[in-house]
Amino acid sequence: MINLSEWALKHRSFVIYLMVATVVAGLVSYYRLGRDEDPPFVIKTMVVAAAWPGATIEDTIQQVTERLERTLQETPSLDFVRSYTSAGMTTIFVNLKQATRAKEVPDIWYHVRKSIGDIRHTLPTGVVGPFFNDEFGDTYGIIYGFTADGFTHRELRDYVEDIRSRLLQVPDVLKIEVLGAQDEKIFVEFSTKQLAGLGIDRAALVSALQAQNMVVPSGTIQTGNEKLFLRVSGAFDSEASILAVNFVANGRLIRLRDIAQVHRTYADPPQPMFRVNGEPAVGLAIAMREGGDILTLGKNIRRAMQEVTANLPIGIEPTLVADQPHVVDHAIGEFTTSLWQAIAIIMAVSFVSLGFRAGTVVALSIPLTLALEFPIMQIAGIDLQRISLGALIIALSLLVDDAMTTIDVMTTRLAEGDNKVRAASFAYETLAFPMLTGSFVTAAAFVPIGFARSSAGEYTFSIFAVVSIALIASWFIAVIFGPLLGVALLTKPKETKSGKPNVIMRLFRGFLVGAMRARWLTIAATIGCLVLAFLALPHVPRQFFPSSDRPELLVDLRLPQNASIYASDELAGRLDGLLKGDPDVERWSTYVGRGAIRFYLPLNVELQNDFFSQAVVVAKNLPARERLHTKLEAALAEQLPSAVSRVSTLGLGPPVGWPVQYRVSGPDLNEVRDIAMQLAGAMAENSAIRKVNFDWMEPARMVRIRVDQDQARLLGLSSQAVASVLNSVVSGTPVTQVRDGIYLVDVIARATDVQRVSLATLRTLQVPLPNGRTVPLSQLATFDFQQEYPLIWRRDRVPTLTVQAEVVPGGLPEAAVAALAPAVEKLNATLPPSYHIAVGGVVEESTRSQASVFAVVPVTLLIMITLLMIQLQSFSRLFLVLAVVPMGLIGVVGALLLFNRALGFVALLGVLSLTGMIARNVVILIEQIEVERKEGTDAWNAVIKGALSRFRPIMLTAISTVLGMIPIASTIFWGPMAFAIMGGLLVATVLTLIFLPALYVACFRVKEPRSDEGVLAPAWGD
């Protein structure tokens, strides 16, 4: 088989050209790589909504929600269907299994649309929709808010729409959503008593308005040489033209201005509102196309906004509400600094330990490997983001292993008298394939990360991709470029005056021989430490994903579900008052009647609901964020007790909402409520839990109007006629539209304010009869109050009430759920068969994500064992590798406990990847021992010589890895993983050099030679 190192030395000019080309390609690719905050992962959720105006909540559930859910449950790769239904409105979340591949999702959403389209004819008459939102996961990383001083809301909106049109032309802009815009309405308000007194039928009034403003073709005249269009006047263009409408009633011509008031205002009740720093605003949320560079987009948007702002009148002020480009720039800058620090640390280790010449060769392998990595990342579509940058730092610690091993062998052979070419060839012949196997084994350890079929696995996929690319690239650099650099830079090492090894090597040798002699004690002590690590593992804190280090705080305000948007607006205004003037607040934006738009990919988005408001508060820095968090928690509890409030930082990983959640499911709503109350009581007794609340619970008041059907028939009326009159009087009936520029303004006929909001007025409401007369509503109907649920959540067509809570400061959801487990299991055991309590929130998501990783572990083990067998060709040697690999857990548990770091999803990935690193070192050491034995050394001394020979490269790579992790050890996201790898690798490296030789001589029954000369005369090539 071809010796690549020898081939490289025979084609030096071509290899030098490849080195230069690699560096150039790497630099070009680095600047072309996209920049983003988080890696893309598909939110596998689709929203299906439908409306049935006038229906009760029971009818809406049975006739609309149930029909839609039955069909949606046939969706391929469906995980579960979750819905919330209110009177006349249903919203269904179609959630796919985490294992669903991203490329399959668009076809599944097409299947959903087609399936619902096929059953649309079975829905009740009057149902509007269904509507589909399969872009639920779009991220709007740049948000501007526009406030106006001295301008109307309509004037402000006109300017904002013009700006939107301009920004849509900016490259890489995918879409722009308008936030907080209030549609204009023209209200035609009349007095029901006056109409009744004049004998005017409201239907005649509505018909007159519709007929005059109708758009219908008037015909076209074709002559011999031209075409003439006929246009009929009468279309409404203002409130004045509506007031001028006249119609005939009871033989009289009546003008609308004589019986009604016409005025233009905004939607009543308001649509979801948006405020910036407490001021009413209209916002623009900008989403970037997939694969774009957020930094470049940010620069282009800023440039366009500077041009736009220069032309805005005084009084209209844009405010940058969400600035993802700045966040990404700052994050990439910090990670790039960490990357350079890691490079500097590893280079320093190389220079100090190997000397200037050998250290230079190893140090040069780093930029060469990175230069080879970046083009492959660009081809694979991997951007520079949180995960890939952290993976690069992890890869840095691994990519010097092969170079160090190659240079160490070359140095040893040069010291033994080989020439440079022979030394390079020997390094390839003896260790190239063990190194390649080790690289494959290390990469295989990352397979669970790359192929975990879950949102968390998709989120962290680039760890596997980046590290695997680096490992394979580093091998090629080590066997092709490394020997060429070694031949150019290395010289024969100078012999020491004494000819003996240094103090460290003598101490290590003495400790090694002692461990081999006391092999069973060494093995027993190591196994004992592993058992202790397993016993201590439950005491390591558990955490799914940590909080983000961004300065934002989310403040959620949730009123009872029957609250109006006016109540939410008043509550949000009081929150604005708390934030105004606070020295820790940089800026804030408030969403009333809805949650914040997805400005951050892992955000848990709350859909439109009148009872919900959310503020995004940007603190000046992280310490300010923590102070602000504490202040807001106390202020909200004291000053806004009517709302369920939550102050939280942004999370990392897939969104989950409240950290502690339990779902109570069952067929009967009242029974579900009772169980939920018992569960909430048990949760409230736990000191680790606070703010226990429900996603729905409280029934709301309802006015039941009972129509006397016999009396109604005698009067020529029906329930439909009564409902139509009530709707037109109370809420108003859209009768036509005024075409105003790019807007369509609804014209709505309704009663005056006094008559619309008074129950007493409803009793005297005049209902028109077919004969032209009117009767009061109280003559044919009675009124009473009842209760009904304003909102009902269901999961897989079963009513489901979620009991949710926050953990105490410093606590973790996993620990809280573990503490509650006995009480929840006890309650679950007492429930009827149709009722069940299930864990949700962080713990459920963590369990599912970890299960997706562990599902791939058997395949990973098969790959690793196969690779090891290909290299070792021996079951006994395979056993040695598999026996050492778990020992890294000793260091993992010790490091996490010592530094109080949680074993989360990312740390778990670090533990899995650690197995490959350990296996690689073990394989190389075993191969070295076998090389020594093949050269004629007895087994005992072969073990000693092999361990001594591999001591320096194995220790140097371990030290390089540990020190290279220091820059990211303090970060929130990567810290637990860094400590897990640092602790595990340090302990495993020591055990590889001490425990493995002891295990080797025990397994192969190697005895120490009786001759002192045989024991004391190893070769000191190092």
Secondary structure, 3 states (H helix, E strand, C coil): CCCHHHHHHHCHHHHHHHHHHHHHHHHHHHHHCCECCCCCCCCCEEEEEEECCCCCHHHHHHHHHHHHHHHHCCCCCEEEEEEEEECCEEEEEEEECCCCCHHHHHHHHHHHHHHHHHHHHHCCCCCEEEEEECCCCCCCCEEEEEEECCCCHHHHHHHHHHHHHHHCCCCCEEEEEEECCCCEEEEEEECHHHHHHHCCCHHHHHHHHHHHHCCCCCCEEECCCCEEECCCCCCCCCHHHHHCCEEEECCEEEEHHHCEEEEEEECCCCCCEEEECCEECEEEEEEECCCCCHHHHHHHHHHHHHHHHHCCCCCEEEEEEEEHHHHHHHHHHHHHHHHHHHHHHHHHHHHHHHCHHHHHHHHHHHHHHHHHHHHHHHHHCCCECHHHHHHHHHHHHHHHHHHHHHHHHHHHHHHCCCCHHHHHHHHHHHHHHHHHHHHHHHHHHCHHHHHCCCHHHHHCHHHHHHHHHHHHHHHHHHHHHHHHHHHHHCCCCCCCCCCCCCHHHHHHHHHHHHHHHCHHHHHHHHHHHHHHHHHHHHHCCECCCCECCCCEEEEEEECCCCCCHHHHHHHHHHHHHHHCCCCCEEEEEEEECCCCCCCCCCCCCCCCCCCEEEEEEEECCHHHHHHHHHHHHHHHHHHCCCCEEEEEECECCCCCCCCEEEEEECCCHHHHHHHHHHHHHHHHCCCCEEEEEECCCCCEEEEEEEECHHHHHHHCCCHHHHHHHHHHHHCCEEEEEEEECCEEEEEEEEECHHHHCCHHHHHCCEEECCCCCEEEHHHCEEEEEEEECCCEEEECCEEEEEEEEEECCCCCHHHHHHHHHHHHHHHHHCCCCCCEEEEEHHHHHHHHHHHHHHCCHHHHHHHHHHHHHHHHCCHHHHHHHHHHHHHHHHHHHHHHHHCCCCECHHHHHHHHHHHHHHHHHHHHHHHHHHHHHHCCCCHHHHHHHHHHHHHHHHHHHHHHHHHHCHHHHCCCCCHHHHHHHHHHHHHHHHHHHHHHHHHHHHHCCCCCCCCHHHHHCCCCCC
